[in-house]
């Protein structure tokens, strides 16, 4: 009985030892293959598409200059002007929920220290309009500015800014197209070397460029042009392909 048990243990130990040796040999083979230099093609692909902005932002402000002794009167005047300005905005088709109004800011004007004069201040209030009426907001801004200036108020209007709210979704779509573009480029390169393009080894996306139509002003950190309603969204991707 003991001889039979010893024999079985010997067989088990032998099988286990052989399995270990075979396993190490297979592991060593694949480890060796992983260290062999791989042929690879590194290509940059790109994709771009024209989009139309769906959000517009217009900022402006009105102000009054007052002396220190008349600050209280200045604040009262600003409240009257606020009602007048908002009424013009509404008459021009701007909705209340599109308007953001800041608190009144107070800035002291520079006074020559050698002159004995009362301190002067500028009281200002800033208005931001955000709307989806991207087609007409520029004309509305022009009309509103003229009406307020005609009423005698000091009013400053900034250019309308245009934005595209679906940029994250568009980026994902364009990245897929950019990878396909990279593969097409890689296949053209591979033809000249009798190679075949294989799987993607790695891919690194570049920044999103939101450009004015026909613009070439790209930036390493990304560009977002807000001056035009129509924009061109462009993405790039750097892809490393296996070459066989």
RODO-2510 file (C-alpha; in nm, 4 decimals, decimal comma):
residues 244
     n   res          X          Y          Z
     1     x     0,0000     0,0000     0,0000
     2     x     0,2795     0,2415     0,0913
     3     x     0,4621     0,1624    -0,2338
     4     x     0,1475     0,2422    -0,4340
     5     x     0,0997     0,5697    -0,2524
     6     x     0,4609     0,6672    -0,3056
     7     x     0,4285     0,5881    -0,6737
     8     x     0,1188     0,8069    -0,7051
     9     x     0,2957     1,0950    -0,5321
    10     x     0,5876     1,0546    -0,7701
    11     x     0,3569     1,0694    -1,0729
    12     x     0,1788     1,3779    -0,9341
    13     x     0,5046     1,5545    -0,8626
    14     x     0,6361     1,4737    -1,2091
    15     x     0,3216     1,6064    -1,3814
    16     x     0,3271     1,9176    -1,1679
    17     x     0,6921     1,9789    -1,2464
    18     x     0,6438     1,9309    -1,6199
    19     x     0,3399     2,1650    -1,6158
    20     x     0,5414     2,4304    -1,4376
    21     x     0,8273     2,4025    -1,6887
    22     x     0,5873     2,4215    -1,9849
    23     x     0,4058     2,7172    -1,8313
    24     x     0,7296     2,9057    -1,7745
    25     x     0,8406     2,8264    -2,1299
    26     x     0,5144     2,9659    -2,2739
    27     x     0,5378     3,2741    -2,0546
    28     x     0,8991     3,3263    -2,1566
    29     x     0,8103     3,2956    -2,5236
    30     x     0,5374     3,5564    -2,5096
    31     x     0,7545     3,7807    -2,2954
    32     x     1,0238     3,7509    -2,5607
    33     x     0,7745     3,8380    -2,8330
    34     x     0,6569     4,1429    -2,6376
    35     x     1,0123     4,2742    -2,6269
    36     x     1,0671     4,2422    -3,0001
    37     x     1,0539     4,5754    -3,1862
    38     x     0,7093     4,6306    -3,3379
    39     x     0,6422     4,7981    -3,6689
    40     x     0,4121     5,0917    -3,6198
    41     x     0,2730     5,3882    -3,8081
    42     x     0,2024     5,7153    -3,6315
    43     x    -0,0496     5,9311    -3,8140
    44     x    -0,2479     6,2451    -3,7334
    45     x    -0,6076     6,2478    -3,8490
    46     x    -0,8508     6,5374    -3,8452
    47     x    -1,2190     6,6106    -3,8919
    48     x    -1,4148     6,9322    -3,9168
    49     x    -1,7742     7,0416    -3,9571
    50     x    -1,9651     7,3661    -3,9920
    51     x    -2,2170     7,4420    -3,7165
    52     x    -2,4532     7,7303    -3,6402
    53     x    -2,4482     7,8890    -3,2940
    54     x    -2,7583     7,8352    -3,0845
    55     x    -2,6765     8,0722    -2,7975
    56     x    -2,5913     8,4433    -2,8097
    57     x    -2,4614     8,6634    -2,5300
    58     x    -2,4648     9,0426    -2,5287
    59     x    -2,3195     9,2532    -2,2494
    60     x    -2,3606     9,6267    -2,1938
    61     x    -2,3590     9,8849    -1,9163
    62     x    -2,4884    10,2305    -1,8330
    63     x    -2,3194    10,4723    -1,5959
    64     x    -2,3183    10,8163    -1,4381
    65     x    -2,0389    11,0316    -1,2970
    66     x    -2,1035    11,2058    -0,9631
    67     x    -1,9099    11,3945    -0,6997
    68     x    -1,8686    11,2549    -0,3481
    69     x    -2,1272    11,4890    -0,2012
    70     x    -2,3858    11,3714    -0,4521
    71     x    -2,3389    10,9966    -0,4243
    72     x    -2,6857    10,9445    -0,2794
    73     x    -2,8412    11,1405    -0,5634
    74     x    -2,6336    10,9343    -0,8044
    75     x    -2,7713    10,6073    -0,6688
    76     x    -3,1276    10,7383    -0,6983
    77     x    -3,0570    10,8470    -1,0540
    78     x    -2,9198    10,5005    -1,1364
    79     x    -3,2381    10,3326    -1,0133
    80     x    -3,4465    10,5618    -1,2355
    81     x    -3,2151    10,4875    -1,5288
    82     x    -3,2394    10,1132    -1,4597
    83     x    -3,6166    10,1180    -1,5004
    84     x    -3,5853    10,3243    -1,8186
    85     x    -3,3186    10,0970    -1,9685
    86     x    -3,5070     9,7762    -1,8907
    87     x    -3,8211     9,9189    -2,0435
    88     x    -3,6311     9,9828    -2,3693
    89     x    -3,4949     9,6262    -2,3596
    90     x    -3,8461     9,4854    -2,3224
    91     x    -3,9889     9,7073    -2,5964
    92     x    -3,7189     9,5720    -2,8283
    93     x    -3,8206     9,2119    -2,7672
    94     x    -3,5769     9,1078    -2,4931
    95     x    -3,7486     8,8839    -2,2369
    96     x    -3,7041     8,9303    -1,8642
    97     x    -3,5664     8,5774    -1,8189
    98     x    -3,2953     8,6561    -2,0764
    99     x    -3,1644     8,9529    -1,8749
   100     x    -2,9107     8,9437    -1,5908
   101     x    -2,8548     9,2705    -1,4051
   102     x    -2,5583     9,3351    -1,1790
   103     x    -2,5468     9,5426    -0,8624
   104     x    -2,4349     9,9039    -0,8995
   105     x    -2,0560     9,9291    -0,8941
   106     x    -1,8684    10,2328    -0,7631
   107     x    -1,5290    10,3380    -0,8993
   108     x    -1,3314    10,6387    -0,7867
   109     x    -1,1863    10,8538    -1,0610
   110     x    -0,8259    10,9675    -1,0428
   111     x    -0,7821    11,3178    -0,8987
   112     x    -0,4626    11,5170    -0,9189
   113     x    -0,3352    11,5257    -0,5565
   114     x    -0,2015    11,8787    -0,6084
   115     x    -0,5482    12,0068    -0,6828
   116     x    -0,8021    12,0677    -0,4110
   117     x    -1,1098    11,9119    -0,5588
   118     x    -1,3954    11,6939    -0,4492
   119     x    -1,3589    11,3248    -0,5230
   120     x    -1,5380    11,1999    -0,8321
   121     x    -1,6982    10,8588    -0,8786
   122     x    -1,8477    10,6558    -1,1610
   123     x    -2,1560    10,4504    -1,0812
   124     x    -2,2153    10,1695    -1,3312
   125     x    -2,4548     9,8829    -1,3784
   126     x    -2,3875     9,5883    -1,6105
   127     x    -2,6485     9,4051    -1,8149
   128     x    -2,5998     9,0616    -1,9736
   129     x    -2,8474     8,9195    -2,2215
   130     x    -2,8335     8,5478    -2,3051
   131     x    -3,0751     8,4333    -2,5711
   132     x    -3,1391     8,1648    -2,8308
   133     x    -3,2551     8,4329    -3,0779
   134     x    -2,9145     8,4292    -3,2473
   135     x    -3,0453     8,5619    -3,5773
   136     x    -3,1903     8,8895    -3,4463
   137     x    -2,9939     8,9740    -3,1317
   138     x    -2,7321     9,1813    -3,3168
   139     x    -3,0007     9,4022    -3,4726
   140     x    -3,1823     9,4301    -3,1395
   141     x    -2,8584     9,5316    -2,9668
   142     x    -2,8014     9,8022    -3,2258
   143     x    -3,1532     9,9419    -3,1856
   144     x    -3,1428     9,9318    -2,8057
   145     x    -2,8064    10,1075    -2,7949
   146     x    -2,9297    10,3884    -3,0187
   147     x    -3,2502    10,4394    -2,8174
   148     x    -3,0661    10,4576    -2,4858
   149     x    -2,8022    10,6956    -2,6203
   150     x    -3,0775    10,9149    -2,7653
   151     x    -3,2332    10,9341    -2,4179
   152     x    -2,9135    11,0977    -2,2870
   153     x    -2,7669    10,8112    -2,0835
   154     x    -2,4038    10,7064    -2,0968
   155     x    -2,4317    10,3561    -2,2427
   156     x    -2,1612    10,1163    -2,3590
   157     x    -2,2390     9,8132    -2,5747
   158     x    -2,0036     9,5217    -2,6361
   159     x    -2,0088     9,2991    -2,9474
   160     x    -2,2516     9,0072    -2,9426
   161     x    -2,0831     8,6737    -2,8653
   162     x    -2,2047     8,3511    -3,0258
   163     x    -2,1717     8,0020    -2,8730
   164     x    -2,2548     7,6442    -2,9696
   165     x    -2,4051     7,4474    -2,6800
   166     x    -2,3706     7,0982    -2,8312
   167     x    -1,9917     7,1099    -2,8544
   168     x    -1,9250     6,8044    -2,6274
   169     x    -2,1469     6,5794    -2,8422
   170     x    -1,9982     6,7191    -3,1627
   171     x    -1,6460     6,6560    -3,0315
   172     x    -1,7191     6,2847    -2,9778
   173     x    -1,8634     6,2542    -3,3278
   174     x    -1,5674     6,4295    -3,4873
   175     x    -1,3136     6,2243    -3,2923
   176     x    -1,4551     5,9072    -3,4490
   177     x    -1,4272     6,0651    -3,7924
   178     x    -1,0737     6,1819    -3,7181
   179     x    -0,9659     5,8274    -3,6281
   180     x    -1,1100     5,7003    -3,9567
   181     x    -0,9238     5,9767    -4,1376
   182     x    -0,6033     5,8715    -3,9613
   183     x    -0,6539     5,5104    -4,0745
   184     x    -0,7015     5,6223    -4,4363
   185     x    -0,3798     5,8209    -4,4167
   186     x    -0,1965     5,5283    -4,2577
   187     x    -0,3158     5,2927    -4,5331
   188     x    -0,1851     5,5292    -4,7999
   189     x     0,1535     5,5402    -4,6278
   190     x     0,1584     5,1617    -4,5789
   191     x     0,1046     5,0950    -4,9491
   192     x     0,4421     5,2407    -5,0362
   193     x     0,6155     5,0014    -4,7943
   194     x     0,4135     4,6870    -4,8701
   195     x     0,2690     4,6921    -4,5210
   196     x    -0,0783     4,6359    -4,3883
   197     x    -0,2358     4,8554    -4,1233
   198     x    -0,3460     4,6609    -3,8168
   199     x    -0,5091     4,7460    -3,4879
   200     x    -0,4804     5,0768    -3,3022
   201     x    -0,1955     5,0666    -3,0507
   202     x    -0,2670     5,4067    -2,8974
   203     x    -0,4583     5,7250    -2,9698
   204     x    -0,4314     6,0746    -2,8263
   205     x    -0,6854     6,3445    -2,9087
   206     x    -0,5916     6,7065    -2,9575
   207     x    -0,7777     7,0129    -2,8344
   208     x    -1,1001     7,1313    -2,9964
   209     x    -1,0742     7,4296    -3,2277
   210     x    -1,3892     7,6401    -3,2780
   211     x    -1,3030     7,8727    -3,5640
   212     x    -1,4620     8,1419    -3,7726
   213     x    -1,5336     8,0178    -4,1265
   214     x    -1,2143     7,9874    -4,3353
   215     x    -0,9972     8,0769    -4,0359
   216     x    -0,6550     7,9148    -3,9809
   217     x    -0,5880     8,0678    -3,6387
   218     x    -0,5521     7,7441    -3,4426
   219     x    -0,3864     7,7242    -3,1011
   220     x    -0,2092     7,4509    -2,9040
   221     x    -0,4487     7,5261    -2,6181
   222     x    -0,7619     7,5391    -2,8305
   223     x    -0,9475     7,8299    -2,9889
   224     x    -1,3072     7,9416    -2,9405
   225     x    -1,4147     8,2165    -3,1766
   226     x    -1,7293     8,3976    -3,0594
   227     x    -1,7523     8,6630    -3,3279
   228     x    -1,9576     8,4757    -3,5886
   229     x    -2,2850     8,2796    -3,5857
   230     x    -2,1465     8,0151    -3,8177
   231     x    -1,8426     7,8293    -3,6898
   232     x    -1,6155     7,5490    -3,7968
   233     x    -1,5461     7,2864    -3,5307
   234     x    -1,2220     7,0946    -3,5842
   235     x    -1,0563     6,8156    -3,3877
   236     x    -0,7338     6,6217    -3,4432
   237     x    -0,6184     6,2866    -3,3128
   238     x    -0,2723     6,1297    -3,3104
   239     x    -0,3014     5,7538    -3,3694
   240     x    -0,0371     5,4793    -3,3592
   241     x    -0,1324     5,1793    -3,5742
   242     x     0,0212     4,8360    -3,5814
   243     x     0,1916     4,7723    -3,9147
   244     x     0,2200     4,4170    -4,0490
***
